[in-house]
Amino acid sequence: MTSSPQNRTAFAVVFDLEFTAWESSMASRWLRPGEFREVVQIGAVKVDGNFNTGETFDVLVRPRLNPVLSPYLERLTGISNEALRARGVDFAEAYSAFLAFADGLPIVAFGRDDLVLVDNLRLYGMNEAPPLPPYLNATIWLADQGLDMRGLHACDVASAAGVAFGGHRHNGLDDALSVATGIAALIARGASSPLAA
Protein backbone atom coordinates (compact mmCIF):
# COMPACT_ATOMS: atom_id res chain seq x y z
CA MET A 1 0.00 0.00 0.00
CA THR A 2 1.61 3.27 -1.09
CA SER A 3 0.68 6.87 -0.63
CA SER A 4 2.69 9.92 -1.63
CA PRO A 5 2.24 13.18 0.32
CA GLN A 6 1.76 16.61 -1.28
CA ASN A 7 1.00 19.98 0.22
CA ARG A 8 -2.10 20.96 -1.73
CA THR A 9 -5.65 21.56 -0.58
CA ALA A 10 -7.77 18.65 -1.78
CA PHE A 11 -11.35 19.01 -2.97
CA ALA A 12 -11.99 15.48 -4.27
CA VAL A 13 -10.43 12.08 -4.91
CA VAL A 14 -10.28 10.59 -8.41
CA PHE A 15 -9.99 6.80 -8.27
CA ASP A 16 -9.90 3.79 -10.55
CA LEU A 17 -10.28 0.07 -9.93
CA GLU A 18 -8.89 -3.00 -11.57
CA PHE A 19 -10.84 -6.19 -10.93
CA THR A 20 -10.81 -9.85 -11.86
CA ALA A 21 -11.58 -10.59 -15.49
CA TRP A 22 -11.18 -13.30 -18.09
CA GLU A 23 -11.35 -13.37 -21.88
CA SER A 24 -14.81 -12.07 -22.88
CA SER A 25 -15.80 -11.13 -19.31
CA MET A 26 -16.89 -7.69 -20.46
CA ALA A 27 -19.00 -9.11 -23.29
CA SER A 28 -20.67 -11.59 -20.92
CA ARG A 29 -20.98 -8.94 -18.15
CA TRP A 30 -19.30 -11.31 -15.68
CA LEU A 31 -22.37 -13.58 -15.79
CA ARG A 32 -20.51 -16.82 -16.54
CA PRO A 33 -20.32 -19.26 -13.59
CA GLY A 34 -17.61 -18.42 -11.08
CA GLU A 35 -16.81 -14.98 -12.50
CA PHE A 36 -16.98 -12.03 -10.13
CA ARG A 37 -15.62 -8.50 -10.36
CA GLU A 38 -13.32 -8.82 -7.35
CA VAL A 39 -11.15 -5.74 -6.82
CA VAL A 40 -7.41 -6.34 -7.35
CA GLN A 41 -6.19 -2.73 -7.33
CA ILE A 42 -7.38 0.65 -6.07
CA GLY A 43 -5.53 3.66 -7.42
CA ALA A 44 -6.47 7.20 -6.43
CA VAL A 45 -5.26 10.79 -6.49
CA LYS A 46 -6.41 13.84 -4.56
CA VAL A 47 -7.27 16.86 -6.69
CA ASP A 48 -7.97 20.51 -6.07
CA GLY A 49 -10.96 22.38 -7.50
CA ASN A 50 -9.31 22.55 -10.95
CA PHE A 51 -8.28 18.87 -10.81
CA ASN A 52 -4.59 19.59 -10.37
CA THR A 53 -3.19 16.43 -8.82
CA GLY A 54 -1.71 15.95 -5.37
CA GLU A 55 -1.29 13.00 -3.02
CA THR A 56 -1.67 9.53 -4.53
CA PHE A 57 -2.85 6.15 -3.24
CA ASP A 58 -2.11 2.73 -4.70
CA VAL A 59 -2.96 -0.67 -3.21
CA LEU A 60 -3.08 -4.20 -4.58
CA VAL A 61 -5.93 -6.37 -3.32
CA ARG A 62 -6.01 -10.16 -3.03
CA PRO A 63 -9.32 -11.52 -4.38
CA ARG A 64 -10.97 -14.06 -2.09
CA LEU A 65 -13.07 -16.17 -4.47
CA ASN A 66 -10.68 -16.26 -7.44
CA PRO A 67 -7.29 -15.74 -5.77
CA VAL A 68 -5.28 -16.56 -8.92
CA LEU A 69 -5.43 -13.88 -11.60
CA SER A 70 -6.15 -15.02 -15.13
CA PRO A 71 -3.34 -14.68 -17.70
CA TYR A 72 -5.68 -12.27 -19.51
CA LEU A 73 -5.83 -9.93 -16.51
CA GLU A 74 -2.10 -10.16 -15.91
CA ARG A 75 -1.46 -9.07 -19.52
CA LEU A 76 -4.11 -6.35 -19.40
CA THR A 77 -3.08 -4.70 -16.14
CA GLY A 78 0.57 -5.64 -15.72
CA ILE A 79 -0.34 -6.96 -12.25
CA SER A 80 1.24 -10.35 -11.73
CA ASN A 81 0.18 -13.11 -9.37
CA GLU A 82 3.63 -12.80 -7.79
CA ALA A 83 3.11 -9.08 -7.07
CA LEU A 84 -0.32 -9.83 -5.64
CA ARG A 85 1.10 -12.48 -3.31
CA ALA A 86 3.95 -10.20 -2.22
CA ARG A 87 2.11 -6.89 -1.78
CA GLY A 88 -1.61 -7.58 -1.89
CA VAL A 89 -3.86 -7.02 1.10
CA ASP A 90 -7.37 -8.24 1.88
CA PHE A 91 -10.25 -6.19 0.47
CA ALA A 92 -11.40 -5.17 3.97
CA GLU A 93 -8.01 -3.57 4.67
CA ALA A 94 -7.84 -1.95 1.23
CA TYR A 95 -11.37 -0.53 1.49
CA SER A 96 -10.66 0.91 4.95
CA ALA A 97 -7.40 2.47 3.73
CA PHE A 98 -9.15 3.98 0.69
CA LEU A 99 -11.84 5.54 2.89
CA ALA A 100 -9.14 6.95 5.18
CA PHE A 101 -7.34 8.40 2.14
CA ALA A 102 -10.57 9.96 0.81
CA ASP A 103 -11.28 11.38 4.27
CA GLY A 104 -14.90 12.17 3.39
CA LEU A 105 -14.06 14.06 0.18
CA PRO A 106 -16.25 13.42 -2.87
CA ILE A 107 -14.93 10.54 -4.99
CA VAL A 108 -14.83 10.68 -8.80
CA ALA A 109 -14.35 7.87 -11.32
CA PHE A 110 -14.85 7.08 -14.98
CA GLY A 111 -18.04 5.03 -15.05
CA ARG A 112 -19.48 3.22 -12.05
CA ASP A 113 -16.49 1.93 -10.12
CA ASP A 114 -18.40 2.93 -6.99
CA LEU A 115 -20.84 0.10 -7.70
CA VAL A 116 -17.95 -2.37 -8.05
CA LEU A 117 -16.84 -1.43 -4.52
CA VAL A 118 -20.42 -1.85 -3.25
CA ASP A 119 -20.64 -5.23 -5.04
CA ASN A 120 -17.44 -6.35 -3.30
CA LEU A 121 -18.82 -5.33 0.08
CA ARG A 122 -21.91 -7.44 -0.64
CA LEU A 123 -19.91 -10.33 -2.11
CA TYR A 124 -17.79 -10.57 1.04
CA GLY A 125 -20.66 -10.02 3.49
CA MET A 126 -19.25 -6.71 4.75
CA ASN A 127 -22.67 -5.35 5.67
CA GLU A 128 -21.38 -3.19 8.52
CA ALA A 129 -18.67 -1.45 6.47
CA PRO A 130 -18.81 2.38 6.34
CA PRO A 131 -20.47 3.74 3.20
CA LEU A 132 -18.62 5.45 0.38
CA PRO A 133 -18.39 9.26 0.30
CA PRO A 134 -20.53 11.16 -2.26
CA TYR A 135 -19.83 9.90 -5.79
CA LEU A 136 -19.46 11.69 -9.14
CA ASN A 137 -19.46 9.80 -12.47
CA ALA A 138 -16.94 11.63 -14.67
CA THR A 139 -18.37 10.17 -17.91
CA ILE A 140 -21.47 12.34 -17.57
CA TRP A 141 -19.39 15.52 -17.18
CA LEU A 142 -17.10 14.49 -20.06
CA ALA A 143 -20.14 13.98 -22.32
CA ASP A 144 -21.35 17.46 -21.35
CA GLN A 145 -17.98 18.75 -22.61
CA GLY A 146 -18.58 17.11 -26.00
CA LEU A 147 -16.34 14.07 -25.52
CA ASP A 148 -17.84 10.80 -26.74
CA MET A 149 -16.24 8.22 -24.46
CA ARG A 150 -18.42 5.27 -25.50
CA GLY A 151 -16.29 2.14 -25.77
CA LEU A 152 -13.34 3.87 -24.13
CA HIS A 153 -11.81 3.53 -20.68
CA ALA A 154 -10.37 5.67 -17.90
CA CYS A 155 -6.92 5.38 -19.47
CA ASP A 156 -8.31 7.08 -22.62
CA VAL A 157 -9.55 10.25 -20.90
CA ALA A 158 -6.25 12.14 -20.99
CA SER A 159 -5.69 11.57 -24.71
CA ALA A 160 -9.35 12.33 -25.51
CA ALA A 161 -8.81 15.69 -23.78
CA GLY A 162 -5.62 16.31 -25.76
CA VAL A 163 -3.13 15.37 -23.02
CA ALA A 164 -0.47 12.68 -23.26
CA PHE A 165 -1.15 9.56 -21.20
CA GLY A 166 1.92 8.70 -19.18
CA GLY A 167 1.61 5.29 -17.66
CA HIS A 168 0.42 1.72 -18.05
CA ARG A 169 -3.07 1.33 -19.50
CA HIS A 170 -5.40 -0.43 -17.05
CA ASN A 171 -3.25 0.34 -14.04
CA GLY A 172 -5.51 1.78 -11.33
CA LEU A 173 -3.28 4.70 -10.33
CA ASP A 174 -2.23 5.58 -13.88
CA ASP A 175 -5.85 5.47 -15.04
CA ALA A 176 -6.96 7.69 -12.14
CA LEU A 177 -4.24 10.17 -13.13
CA SER A 178 -5.47 9.99 -16.75
CA VAL A 179 -8.98 10.98 -15.65
CA ALA A 180 -7.71 13.78 -13.40
CA THR A 181 -5.32 15.28 -15.95
CA GLY A 182 -7.89 15.03 -18.73
CA ILE A 183 -10.46 16.90 -16.65
CA ALA A 184 -7.83 19.45 -15.61
CA ALA A 185 -6.97 20.11 -19.27
CA LEU A 186 -10.63 20.73 -20.13
CA ILE A 187 -11.02 23.07 -17.15
CA ALA A 188 -7.89 24.95 -18.24
CA ARG A 189 -9.57 25.48 -21.63
CA GLY A 190 -12.66 27.00 -20.02
CA ALA A 191 -14.90 24.16 -18.83
CA SER A 192 -16.54 24.54 -15.45
CA SER A 193 -15.18 22.15 -12.84
CA PRO A 194 -17.43 19.13 -12.22
CA LEU A 195 -17.10 20.03 -8.55
CA ALA A 196 -18.67 23.45 -9.11
CA ALA A 197 -22.24 22.13 -9.29
PyMOL commands that set and color helices and strands:
alter all, ss='L'
color gray80, all
select helices_A, chain A and resi 25-28+71-77+81-87+91-102+113-123+138-144+154-160+172-188
alter helices_A, ss='H'
color red, helices_A
select strands_A, chain A and resi 2-4+12-19+39-47+53-60+107-109+135-137
alter strands_A, ss='S'
color yellow, strands_A
deselect
rebuild
show_as cartoon
